[in-house]
Amino acid sequence: MGKSVGPGRKARRGAHVKLSDVAKKVGVSPITISRALRNPEIVSEDLRETILRTVSEMGYIPNLAARALAGRHNGVVGVITPALHQYGFADLMIGIENRFRDAEFTVQYSSTLHHAKGEAGLLKSFLTQKPAGVIIAGAESYSDLLPLIGNAACPIAHITDLSQEPEKLVVGLDHHAAGAEPTRFLLSRGYERIGFIGRGGDVRSRRRIQGYEAAMREAGRFNPDLVIGGDAASRIGLGRELFSRLLQRVPDIDAAFAQSDELALGVLIECKARGIRVPEDVGICGFNDLEFSSFTEPTLTTVHLPRYDIGYRVADMLLRAIRDEPPGEDKVNCGFSIIPRGSTR
């Protein structure tokens, strides 16, 4: 049996507040309240302010399940990502949030933690809730996803390596080129024995390793002993460990291209501990252009990805699809840029 609220206790704010209660308080129909909450621009400014103030005062919380039953979707945009916990995802997330900020949608996130087998399950979970749309940000494989995408009742946008399958509603970059061009940059600065640090844990990092190998083979400099990967709780600590192991393999190594700025920072710390001069004896290039990379000593040469722009553009592409507007472009290459700093000649 449920407990009744005694005379000396107040009911919780918002408890059992219905759409009809808000409508009665404002003096309009429930459908007007519903439409105003979904599309605020369709009512006058004065009425909109009155409705929003009343909703806040009464603590009304829209029922997304009821909204989904009544309309095409529940007003939620789902985002599936392999790495909510990584620094680089924050800028991408801010881009997504800023594009949806003034729209009528709520953004919800779910992370696979790099487990490819969980991608299809998360997509199914979102689709059963009738979302307005879904963004798949960095899928490892589309083999299990494509059938779900083809039968989905909502648009699905993608952040991918451009070699992957989706051809519509795609924003991404060519990670093979993002591995090859920094390697060529290091070669152009006079470095010859360039190590590659970081494992190929996902399709993007594997493509970068392939790009590095292609550039080194072009220059006649490829040596498989120069490629090293591993895993550890601290990526900075891992950078130190991997570079130390590379020195044992190839004592005359003269540069390191790391899969992340954290790994590159570990290489820099290990060089300082050993008295190795950077950039004179060893050049270092990171990847991602995280904030700290411009404050190390020396500052880190790195590869900049327009993460905010990627997030904003994929959100804009999805929003246009939800509203049945032309997407502009089906597939957008956001590119990358090399940021030369003090850790290279």
C-alpha positions in Angstrom: 0.0 0.0 0.0 1.2 3.5 -0.8 1.8 6.0 2.0 -0.4 9.0 2.3 1.1 12.5 2.8 0.3 13.6 6.3 -1.2 17.0 7.0 2.1 18.3 8.3 4.0 17.3 5.2 4.0 18.9 1.8 3.9 16.9 -1.4 7.1 16.9 -3.3 7.4 19.7 -5.8 6.4 18.4 -9.3 4.8 15.2 -7.9 2.0 14.1 -10.2 1.9 17.4 -12.1 0.3 16.8 -15.4 0.2 18.7 -18.7 -3.4 19.5 -18.1 -2.5 21.1 -14.7 -0.1 23.4 -16.4 -2.6 24.2 -19.1 -5.3 25.0 -16.5 -2.9 27.3 -14.6 -1.9 29.2 -17.8 -5.4 29.2 -19.2 -4.8 27.5 -22.5 -5.4 24.0 -23.9 -3.0 21.1 -23.2 -2.1 20.8 -26.9 -0.9 24.5 -26.8 1.4 23.7 -23.9 2.7 20.6 -25.7 3.4 22.4 -28.9 5.0 25.3 -27.1 7.4 23.0 -25.3 8.3 21.2 -28.5 8.5 24.2 -30.8 8.7 27.4 -28.6 8.9 29.7 -31.7 5.2 28.9 -32.7 3.7 30.9 -29.8 4.0 34.6 -28.9 6.9 35.7 -26.7 4.7 36.6 -23.8 2.8 33.3 -23.9 6.1 31.4 -24.2 7.5 33.1 -21.1 4.3 32.5 -19.2 4.4 28.8 -20.1 8.1 28.3 -19.3 7.7 30.2 -15.9 4.6 28.1 -15.0 6.4 24.8 -16.0 9.3 25.8 -13.8 7.2 26.9 -10.8 5.0 23.7 -10.9 8.0 21.4 -11.6 6.3 19.8 -14.6 8.5 17.2 -16.3 7.5 16.1 -19.8 6.8 12.4 -20.3 9.1 11.4 -23.1 7.4 8.0 -23.5 4.0 9.7 -23.9 5.5 12.1 -26.4 6.9 9.2 -28.4 3.4 7.5 -28.5 1.8 10.7 -29.5 4.3 11.8 -32.2 7.1 10.6 -34.5 9.7 10.6 -31.7 10.4 11.2 -28.1 12.5 14.4 -28.5 15.8 12.7 -27.7 19.0 12.5 -29.8 21.2 9.6 -28.9 25.0 9.7 -29.2 26.9 6.5 -29.2 30.7 6.9 -28.7 33.6 4.5 -27.7 35.2 7.0 -25.4 33.2 9.4 -23.2 36.1 9.3 -20.7 38.8 10.6 -23.1 39.9 14.2 -23.2 39.5 14.6 -26.9 35.7 13.8 -26.8 34.9 16.9 -24.7 35.4 19.4 -27.6 33.3 17.2 -29.9 30.6 16.9 -27.3 30.5 20.7 -26.8 30.1 21.1 -30.6 27.1 18.7 -30.6 25.6 20.4 -27.5 25.9 23.9 -29.0 24.1 23.0 -32.2 21.2 21.4 -30.3 21.1 24.1 -27.6 18.4 26.2 -29.2 16.6 23.2 -30.7 13.8 21.2 -29.1 15.8 18.1 -28.5 17.6 16.6 -25.5 21.0 14.9 -26.1 21.7 11.5 -24.3 25.1 9.8 -24.4 26.1 6.1 -24.2 29.7 4.7 -24.3 30.9 1.4 -25.6 34.3 1.8 -23.9 35.8 0.5 -27.2 33.9 -2.8 -27.1 32.8 -3.2 -30.7 30.3 -6.0 -29.9 28.3 -3.5 -27.8 27.7 -1.0 -30.6 24.7 -2.8 -32.1 23.1 -3.4 -28.7 23.3 0.3 -27.8 21.9 1.3 -31.1 19.0 -1.1 -30.6 18.4 0.3 -27.1 18.1 3.8 -28.5 15.9 2.8 -31.4 13.4 1.1 -29.2 12.8 4.4 -27.5 11.8 6.2 -30.7 14.5 8.9 -30.7 14.4 11.9 -33.0 17.8 10.8 -34.3 21.1 9.1 -33.4 24.8 10.0 -33.9 27.2 7.1 -34.1 30.6 8.8 -33.1 33.4 6.4 -34.0 32.0 2.9 -34.7 34.6 0.2 -34.9 32.6 -1.9 -37.4 29.4 -1.4 -39.4 28.7 -5.1 -40.1 26.1 -5.4 -37.4 25.0 -1.8 -37.6 24.1 -1.5 -41.2 20.9 -3.7 -41.0 19.7 -1.6 -38.0 20.5 1.7 -39.8 18.7 0.6 -42.9 15.5 -0.3 -40.9 15.6 2.7 -38.5 12.6 5.0 -38.4 14.8 8.0 -37.6 17.9 9.5 -39.3 21.3 8.3 -38.2 24.4 10.5 -38.6 28.0 9.3 -38.3 31.5 10.5 -37.3 33.9 8.1 -39.1 37.1 7.4 -40.7 36.2 8.2 -44.3 37.1 4.7 -45.5 34.2 3.2 -43.6 30.8 2.2 -45.1 28.3 5.0 -44.5 27.9 7.3 -47.4 25.2 9.7 -46.1 25.1 12.0 -43.1 28.8 11.5 -42.5 31.4 13.8 -41.0 35.0 12.6 -40.5 38.5 12.6 -41.8 41.1 10.4 -43.5 43.1 8.8 -40.7 45.5 7.1 -43.2 46.5 10.6 -44.3 46.6 11.7 -40.7 49.3 9.1 -40.1 51.2 9.6 -43.3 51.5 13.4 -43.4 53.0 13.9 -39.9 55.5 11.2 -40.8 56.5 13.0 -44.0 56.7 16.2 -41.9 59.2 14.6 -39.5 61.2 13.2 -42.5 61.3 16.7 -44.0 62.8 18.0 -40.8 65.8 15.6 -41.2 64.6 12.8 -38.9 65.2 9.3 -40.3 64.6 6.6 -37.7 61.1 7.6 -36.7 59.3 5.4 -34.2 55.5 5.0 -34.0 54.2 4.8 -30.5 50.7 3.5 -29.6 48.6 0.4 -30.4 46.1 0.0 -33.1 43.1 -0.4 -30.8 40.5 0.8 -33.2 40.0 1.4 -36.9 41.1 5.0 -36.7 44.4 4.3 -35.0 45.1 1.3 -37.3 44.6 3.5 -40.3 47.1 6.0 -38.9 49.7 3.2 -38.4 49.1 2.2 -42.0 49.7 5.8 -43.1 52.9 6.0 -41.1 54.1 2.7 -42.6 53.3 3.9 -46.2 55.2 7.1 -45.7 58.2 5.4 -44.2 58.3 2.8 -47.0 58.1 5.6 -49.6 61.2 7.1 -47.9 63.0 3.7 -47.7 63.0 4.0 -43.9 60.5 1.5 -42.7 61.6 -0.9 -39.9 59.0 -3.0 -38.1 61.1 -2.7 -34.9 60.2 1.1 -34.9 56.5 0.3 -34.3 55.5 -0.4 -30.7 52.2 -0.5 -28.8 50.9 -1.5 -25.4 48.4 -0.7 -22.7 48.5 0.8 -19.2 46.4 2.7 -16.8 48.4 5.9 -17.4 48.9 6.9 -21.0 51.7 9.3 -20.0 53.4 6.5 -18.1 52.8 4.2 -21.1 54.6 6.7 -23.3 57.6 6.6 -21.1 57.6 2.8 -21.0 57.2 2.4 -24.8 59.9 4.9 -25.7 62.3 3.2 -23.2 61.6 -0.1 -25.0 62.1 1.5 -28.4 65.5 2.7 -27.3 66.4 -0.9 -26.4 65.3 -2.1 -29.9 66.7 0.8 -31.9 69.3 2.8 -29.9 69.8 5.4 -32.6 66.1 6.3 -33.0 65.9 10.0 -33.7 62.1 10.7 -33.6 58.8 9.5 -32.2 55.3 9.9 -33.6 52.8 9.2 -30.9 49.1 8.2 -31.2 48.2 10.8 -28.6 49.5 13.9 -26.9 49.5 12.0 -23.6 51.9 9.4 -25.1 54.0 12.1 -26.6 54.3 13.8 -23.2 55.5 10.5 -21.8 58.2 10.3 -24.4 59.2 13.9 -23.6 59.5 13.1 -19.9 61.6 10.0 -20.6 63.9 12.0 -22.9 64.5 14.6 -20.1 65.1 11.8 -17.6 67.8 10.3 -19.8 69.4 13.6 -20.8 68.3 13.2 -24.4 67.9 16.6 -26.1 64.6 17.5 -27.7 64.4 18.4 -30.6 68.2 18.1 -31.3 68.6 14.4 -30.6 65.0 13.2 -30.8 62.0 14.9 -32.3 58.5 14.3 -31.0 55.1 14.6 -32.6 51.8 14.0 -30.8 48.3 13.7 -31.9 45.1 15.6 -30.9 46.5 19.1 -30.0 45.2 18.9 -26.4 45.6 22.1 -24.4 48.7 21.1 -22.4 50.7 20.5 -25.6 51.3 24.2 -26.1 52.6 24.6 -22.5 55.2 21.8 -22.2 58.9 22.6 -22.4 59.6 22.4 -25.2 56.1 22.7 -26.6 54.8 19.7 -28.4 54.5 19.5 -32.2 51.2 17.7 -32.8 48.3 17.1 -35.1 45.2 19.2 -34.7 41.8 17.8 -35.3 38.8 20.2 -35.5 36.9 18.3 -32.9 34.4 21.0 -32.0 33.7 21.6 -35.7 33.2 17.9 -36.3 30.7 17.7 -33.5 28.8 20.8 -34.6 28.6 19.8 -38.2 27.4 16.3 -37.6 24.7 17.7 -35.2 23.7 20.2 -37.8 23.5 17.5 -40.5 21.3 15.3 -38.2 19.1 18.2 -37.2 18.5 19.0 -40.9 17.6 15.4 -41.6 15.2 15.3 -38.6 13.5 18.5 -40.0 13.4 17.0 -43.5 15.7 19.7 -44.8 18.5 19.1 -47.4 21.8 18.1 -45.6 24.0 20.3 -47.8 26.6 17.6 -48.2 26.3 13.8 -47.7 29.9 13.3 -46.6 32.2 16.0 -45.1 35.9 15.7 -44.7 36.9 18.0 -41.9 40.6 17.3 -42.3 43.5 17.9 -39.9 46.5 20.2 -39.6 50.1 19.7 -38.3 51.1 22.2 -35.6 54.9 22.6 -35.6 56.2 23.5 -32.2 59.4 23.2 -30.1 59.7 19.4 -30.0 60.8 19.2 -33.6 63.6 20.9 -35.6 
